């Protein structure tokens, strides 16, 4: 959350890289493409911590704060 507050967005790959660097691979899983991704447990915790104020931009794989133009739900268009 601190990175999100400081930078305005949080890229999934940055989180994955950080967890690998810190030796916390147990928070990661391998996705269908064979790439490392955040575990469901970690994503669910982030959803709770961030509440309704954060949305996921699926096309670019990052989270950002909700703006007035966003539709309801956790996913945003960009």
PyMOL commands that set and color helices and strands:
alter all, ss='L'
color gray80, all
select helices_A, chain A and resi 2-7+12-21+25-27+40-53
alter helices_A, ss='H'
color red, helices_A
select strands_A, chain A and resi 9-11+28-30+36-38+54-57+62-65+75-76
alter strands_A, ss='S'
color yellow, strands_A
deselect
rebuild
show_as cartoon
